[in-house]
Amino acid sequence: MPVSASSLASEGYPDTGAAGAGSGTRRAPPRSLIAGALGNVLEWYDFAAYGFLATIFAKNFFPESDAFVGLIAAFGVFAASFLMRPVGGVVFGHIGDRYGRRRALLISAALMTCSTVAIGLLPTYALAGAAAPVLLLMLRLLQGLSIGGEYTTSAIYLAENAKPERRGLITSFAGCGASAGTLLGSGAAAVTAMLMSSDDLIAWGWRIPFLAGVLLGGFTLYLRRASIGEDEEAPARDAGEGLPLVRALRTDGANMLRALLMNLTLGVSFYMIFVYLTTYMQQVDGLTDRLSLQINTISMVTVLFLAPMFGGLSDRIGRKWMIASGLVGMVLLSWPLFRLLDSGTPEGALLGQIGFAVLIAMYAGPMPCALVEMFRRETRCSALSLSYNISLGLAGGTAPMVAVYLVTREHWDMGPAWYLIAVSVLSLLATLTMTERRGAPLG
């Protein structure tokens, strides 16, 4: 059953009633909700494009003496950008709580657009030597800073402007934006690889997806400036109240730890399944880069369509049991699904990845709303951004690198499956301790 407003008040949440500020009864027009979710498409588009083209970045930006070292270095740069996400969470969480959600959303989108286009203009190792990977790392760190505030702030904006009875459905579009961005990144890489030879792709074709990011970034900024109004209820503008993050740690530390653990599986599964597996299918199954990208794109379409369905279902049966069901499935089915992926056939790889896509959609759909509902409005951006981004930085950013090590150096093709099972158990235990707040006001 959904928790009542009075029970929330007993836990320290203000009993604002159905019409209280931030209760979710005030509704923004659809255009502004689209603008709130669209930034995730931009953010994850670039992250995905880099992951899918990791083997090409390894050849272009690192010495070619050892292919394994180059690939580890390329995924290491991928992981390093994730380590900036907690910093971005602190920075943009503070901006969102102190100065309003709109300002945080605009700044994060602008920063991501500039750094994405800059990657497409970088000189390679052959031209700039050691400066090339250093510049790549710096731009990836800026992207990590940007993405650290985007997903959580957009989820908060969507939840705070949705009707309580549809909050799970509306907030799931934050995750759908991330999936759509990953899909676009995968699709752009797949189309680029399909339209040119491997030599051209390595020489200059890899730049196209990053330079094209200016179109998506420009549209996102335009829509956000035009559609998202100033936040009249920025809850912590008075600097005398203290830093929002300090207040969040003091009042919501337990929920921040819970959110961190719940998101471990989201980080590992998403970046292992939809970023690393293109490399896995090439190295272990012997599939071509074109075919592996096509399979990945099909799987992303599956998540894109199913996540809102599961988010909407959580409005009826609750977030807790919807998320827990997906995690139970991940614990029980990760090994057999990886056996399909390890089969060496395109059909087995496709079935295995689609199976993972269904499980990820099951818990990723309602997850954004569940996380928003955990925290008080006045410190919500800071609390959620830090806990989410520490989890994604530690688990998500390192997942492809851990998988490469287990498969390539330890020769353990099923190692990624057992790693995924272990983190799923931790997330499941944390989920079972959460309080169901479906339908309660977001006071």
C-alpha positions in Angstrom: 0.0 0.0 0.0 1.2 3.6 -0.6 2.4 5.4 2.4 0.2 8.1 3.8 1.0 11.8 4.1 0.6 11.6 7.9 3.1 8.7 8.1 5.6 10.8 6.1 5.2 13.6 8.5 6.1 11.3 11.4 9.3 10.5 9.6 10.2 14.2 9.2 8.5 14.9 5.9 6.1 17.9 6.0 2.5 17.0 5.7 1.7 19.4 2.8 -1.5 17.6 1.7 -2.6 16.9 -1.8 -2.2 20.5 -2.8 1.0 21.3 -1.0 4.0 22.8 -2.7 6.0 20.1 -4.4 3.3 17.5 -4.0 3.3 16.7 -7.6 -0.2 18.1 -8.2 1.1 21.1 -10.1 1.7 20.0 -13.7 4.1 21.5 -16.3 3.0 21.4 -20.0 4.2 18.4 -22.0 6.7 20.5 -23.8 8.6 21.3 -20.6 8.5 17.6 -19.5 10.1 16.7 -22.9 12.7 19.4 -22.3 13.4 18.0 -18.9 14.0 14.5 -20.2 15.8 15.4 -23.4 19.1 16.3 -21.8 19.6 12.6 -20.9 19.5 11.8 -24.6 22.4 14.1 -25.2 24.4 13.0 -22.2 24.1 9.3 -22.8 24.5 9.7 -26.6 28.1 10.7 -26.2 28.8 8.2 -23.4 27.4 5.4 -25.5 29.2 6.4 -28.7 32.5 6.4 -26.9 31.9 3.0 -25.4 30.8 1.4 -28.7 33.8 2.9 -30.5 36.3 2.0 -27.7 38.3 -0.3 -29.9 38.8 2.5 -32.4 39.8 5.0 -29.6 42.3 2.4 -28.4 43.9 2.4 -31.8 43.8 6.2 -32.4 44.7 7.6 -28.9 47.1 5.0 -27.4 50.3 3.3 -28.5 49.7 0.1 -30.6 52.3 -2.0 -28.9 49.7 -4.1 -27.0 46.1 -4.3 -28.1 45.0 -5.4 -24.6 46.7 -2.4 -22.9 45.2 0.0 -25.5 41.7 -1.4 -24.9 42.1 -1.3 -21.1 43.4 2.3 -21.4 40.4 3.3 -23.6 38.0 1.8 -21.1 40.1 3.4 -18.3 39.3 6.8 -19.8 35.7 5.8 -19.8 35.9 4.9 -16.1 37.8 8.0 -15.2 34.9 10.2 -16.5 32.6 8.3 -14.1 34.8 9.1 -11.2 33.9 12.8 -11.9 30.2 12.0 -11.6 30.1 12.3 -7.8 31.8 15.7 -8.1 29.2 16.7 -10.7 26.5 15.4 -8.4 27.7 17.7 -5.6 28.1 20.7 -7.9 24.8 20.4 -9.8 22.9 19.1 -6.7 23.9 22.3 -4.9 22.9 24.4 -7.9 19.5 22.6 -8.2 18.7 22.9 -4.5 20.0 26.4 -4.0 19.2 28.1 -7.3 16.6 26.0 -8.9 16.2 23.0 -11.2 16.2 25.0 -14.4 19.6 26.5 -14.0 21.2 23.1 -13.2 19.6 21.6 -16.3 20.7 24.4 -18.6 24.4 24.4 -17.4 24.8 20.6 -17.6 23.4 20.5 -21.2 25.7 23.3 -22.3 28.8 21.7 -20.8 28.0 18.3 -22.4 27.4 19.8 -25.8 30.7 21.7 -25.9 32.8 18.7 -24.7 31.1 16.3 -27.1 31.9 18.4 -30.1 35.4 19.0 -28.9 36.1 15.2 -28.8 35.2 15.0 -32.5 37.9 17.6 -33.2 40.7 16.0 -31.2 44.1 15.2 -32.8 45.1 11.5 -32.6 48.2 9.9 -31.0 49.9 9.9 -34.4 49.5 13.7 -34.7 49.9 14.9 -31.1 51.6 12.1 -29.3 51.0 11.8 -25.5 48.9 15.0 -25.6 46.2 13.2 -27.5 45.1 10.8 -24.6 45.6 13.7 -22.1 43.2 15.9 -24.0 40.7 13.0 -24.4 40.8 12.4 -20.7 40.2 16.1 -19.8 37.2 16.3 -22.1 35.8 13.0 -20.7 36.2 14.4 -17.2 34.2 17.5 -18.1 31.5 15.1 -19.5 31.5 13.2 -16.3 31.0 16.4 -14.4 28.1 17.3 -16.6 26.4 14.0 -16.5 26.7 13.9 -12.7 23.9 16.4 -12.4 21.8 15.7 -15.5 20.0 12.4 -14.8 19.0 13.1 -11.2 18.0 16.7 -11.7 15.8 15.8 -14.7 14.2 12.9 -12.8 13.5 15.3 -9.9 12.0 17.9 -12.2 9.7 15.3 -13.9 8.6 13.8 -10.6 7.8 17.2 -9.0 5.7 18.2 -12.0 3.8 15.0 -12.5 0.4 13.9 -11.1 1.0 11.6 -8.1 -1.0 8.8 -9.8 1.2 8.9 -12.9 4.5 9.8 -11.3 6.2 6.5 -12.0 5.3 6.7 -15.7 6.3 10.3 -16.1 9.6 10.0 -14.2 10.5 6.8 -16.1 11.2 9.1 -19.1 14.4 10.3 -17.4 15.6 6.8 -17.8 14.1 6.5 -21.2 16.1 9.6 -22.2 19.2 7.8 -21.1 18.2 4.7 -23.1 17.3 6.7 -26.1 20.7 8.4 -26.0 22.4 5.1 -25.7 20.3 3.9 -28.6 21.3 6.9 -30.7 24.9 6.4 -29.8 24.7 2.8 -30.8 22.8 3.6 -33.9 25.1 6.4 -35.0 28.1 4.1 -34.5 26.4 1.2 -36.3 25.4 3.4 -39.3 28.8 5.0 -39.5 30.5 1.6 -39.5 28.0 0.3 -42.1 28.5 3.2 -44.6 32.3 3.2 -44.7 35.2 0.8 -44.7 37.0 -0.2 -41.5 40.0 1.8 -42.6 38.0 5.0 -43.1 36.1 4.4 -39.8 39.5 4.3 -37.9 41.0 7.2 -39.9 38.2 9.8 -39.6 34.7 8.2 -39.5 34.7 7.9 -35.7 34.5 11.7 -35.5 31.1 11.9 -37.2 28.9 10.8 -34.2 30.6 13.3 -31.9 30.4 16.3 -34.3 26.8 15.5 -34.9 26.2 16.0 -31.2 26.0 19.7 -31.8 22.6 19.3 -33.3 21.1 17.4 -30.4 22.8 19.7 -27.9 21.6 22.9 -29.6 18.0 21.6 -29.7 18.1 20.6 -26.1 19.4 24.0 -25.0 16.8 25.8 -27.1 13.9 23.7 -25.8 15.0 24.1 -22.1 15.4 27.8 -22.3 12.1 28.2 -24.0 10.0 25.7 -22.1 11.2 25.4 -18.5 10.2 28.3 -16.3 12.2 29.6 -13.4 11.8 27.5 -10.3 9.7 29.6 -7.9 10.3 27.2 -5.1 14.0 26.7 -5.0 14.0 25.3 -1.5 17.3 26.2 -0.1 18.2 29.6 -1.5 18.8 31.1 1.9 22.5 30.5 2.4 22.0 30.9 6.1 20.3 27.5 6.1 23.6 25.8 5.5 24.8 23.7 2.6 22.1 21.4 1.2 24.5 18.5 1.0 25.5 18.9 4.7 21.8 19.0 5.6 21.1 15.9 3.4 23.9 13.9 5.0 22.5 14.8 8.5 18.9 14.1 7.8 18.9 11.5 5.0 22.2 9.6 5.4 20.5 6.2 5.7 18.4 6.7 2.5 21.5 8.0 0.7 23.3 4.7 1.5 20.2 2.7 0.5 20.0 4.6 -2.9 23.7 4.0 -3.5 23.3 0.2 -3.0 20.1 0.0 -5.1 21.9 1.7 -8.0 24.9 -0.6 -8.1 23.1 -3.1 -10.4 21.8 -0.3 -12.5 25.4 0.9 -13.2 27.0 -2.5 -13.7 24.2 -4.0 -15.8 23.6 -1.0 -18.1 27.3 -0.3 -18.9 28.2 -4.0 -19.1 25.3 -5.0 -21.2 24.9 -2.0 -23.5 28.5 -0.7 -23.7 30.9 -3.6 -23.1 29.0 -6.4 -24.8 29.7 -5.0 -28.2 33.3 -5.7 -27.5 32.5 -9.1 -25.8 30.6 -10.3 -28.9 33.5 -9.4 -31.1 36.2 -10.9 -28.9 34.4 -14.0 -27.6 31.8 -14.8 -30.2 33.8 -13.6 -33.2 31.0 -11.4 -34.5 31.7 -8.5 -36.7 31.6 -5.0 -35.2 28.7 -4.2 -37.5 26.6 -7.2 -36.4 27.4 -6.6 -32.7 26.3 -3.0 -32.9 23.1 -4.0 -34.7 22.3 -6.5 -31.9 23.0 -3.9 -29.3 20.6 -1.4 -31.0 17.8 -3.9 -31.1 18.3 -4.5 -27.3 18.2 -0.8 -26.6 14.9 -0.5 -28.5 13.5 -3.1 -26.2 14.5 -1.2 -23.1 13.1 2.1 -24.5 9.7 0.6 -25.0 9.5 -1.5 -21.9 10.8 0.9 -19.3 7.8 3.3 -19.4 5.5 0.2 -19.1 7.2 -1.0 -16.0 7.3 2.6 -14.6 3.5 2.9 -15.2 2.9 -0.5 -13.6 4.8 0.7 -10.5 2.1 3.4 -10.1 -0.4 0.5 -9.6 1.6 -2.1 -7.6 4.4 0.0 -6.1 8.0 0.7 -6.9 9.5 -1.6 -4.3 8.2 -4.9 -5.6 8.6 -3.9 -9.3 12.3 -3.1 -8.7 12.8 -6.2 -6.5 11.3 -8.4 -9.2 13.8 -7.2 -11.8 16.7 -7.7 -9.4 15.5 -11.3 -8.5 15.4 -12.0 -12.2 19.0 -10.6 -12.6 20.2 -12.9 -9.8 18.5 -16.0 -11.2 19.0 -15.4 -15.0 22.4 -13.7 -15.4 24.3 -17.0 -15.8 21.9 -18.6 -18.3 21.7 -15.4 -20.3 25.5 -15.1 -20.5 25.6 -18.7 -21.6 23.5 -17.6 -24.6 25.8 -14.7 -25.2 28.8 -17.1 -25.0 27.2 -19.4 -27.6 29.2 -17.9 -30.5 26.1 -17.5 -32.6 24.3 -14.3 -33.6 20.9 -15.8 -32.5 22.3 -16.7 -29.0 23.8 -13.3 -28.6 20.6 -11.5 -29.6 18.4 -13.7 -27.3 20.8 -13.2 -24.4 21.0 -9.4 -24.7 17.2 -9.0 -25.2 16.7 -11.1 -22.0 19.0 -8.7 -20.1 17.1 -5.8 -21.7 13.8 -6.9 -20.3 15.2 -7.3 -16.8 17.0 -4.0 -16.9 13.7 -2.3 -18.0 11.8 -4.0 -15.2 13.8 -2.3 -12.4 15.2 0.8 -14.3 11.7 1.9 -15.3 10.4 2.6 -11.7 13.9 3.3 -10.2 14.0 7.1 -10.9 10.7 7.7 -9.2 11.6 5.5 -6.2 14.8 7.5 -5.7 13.1 10.9 -5.9 10.4 9.8 -3.4 13.1 8.8 -0.8 14.2 12.4 -0.1 12.9 15.8 1.2 12.4 18.5 -1.4 14.8 21.0 0.1 17.8 18.8 -0.2 16.6 16.4 -2.8 19.0 17.3 -5.6 22.1 17.1 -3.4 21.1 13.8 -1.6 20.0 12.0 -4.8 22.8 13.3 -7.0 25.6 12.3 -4.6 24.3 8.8 -3.8 23.4 8.0 -7.4 26.7 9.2 -8.8 28.9 7.6 -6.3 27.2 4.3 -7.1 27.4 4.8 -10.9 31.0 6.1 -10.7 32.2 3.1 -8.7 30.2 0.4 -10.3 29.1 1.6 -13.7 32.2 3.3 -14.9 34.5 0.4 -14.0 32.1 -2.4 -15.2 33.5 -2.5 -18.8 37.1 -2.5 -17.5 36.4 -5.3 -15.0 34.7 -7.3 -17.7 37.6 -6.9 -20.1 40.0 -8.0 -17.4 38.0 -11.1 -16.4 37.5 -12.2 -20.0 40.8 -11.3 -21.6 43.4 -11.7 -18.8 41.7 -14.3 -16.6 40.2 -16.2 -19.6 36.9 -16.4 -17.7 34.1 -15.9 -20.2 31.4 -16.2 -17.5 33.2 -13.9 -15.1 31.0 -10.9 -16.0 27.8 -13.0 -15.2 29.0 -13.8 -11.6 30.1 -10.2 -11.1 26.6 -9.0 -12.1 24.9 -11.6 -9.8 27.0 -10.4 -6.8 26.0 -6.7 -7.2 22.4 -7.7 -7.9 22.2 -9.4 -4.5 23.5 -6.3 -2.8 20.9 -4.1 -4.6 18.1 -6.5 -3.8 18.8 -6.5 -0.1 18.8 -2.7 -0.1 15.6 -2.5 -2.1 13.8 -4.8 0.4 14.4 -2.3 3.1 13.0 0.8 1.3 9.7 2.4 2.3 7.0 2.4 -0.4 5.9 6.0 -1.0 3.8 5.5 -4.1 1.2 8.2 -4.4 2.4 10.2 -1.4 2.9 14.0 -1.8 6.5 15.1 -2.6 6.6 17.6 0.3 
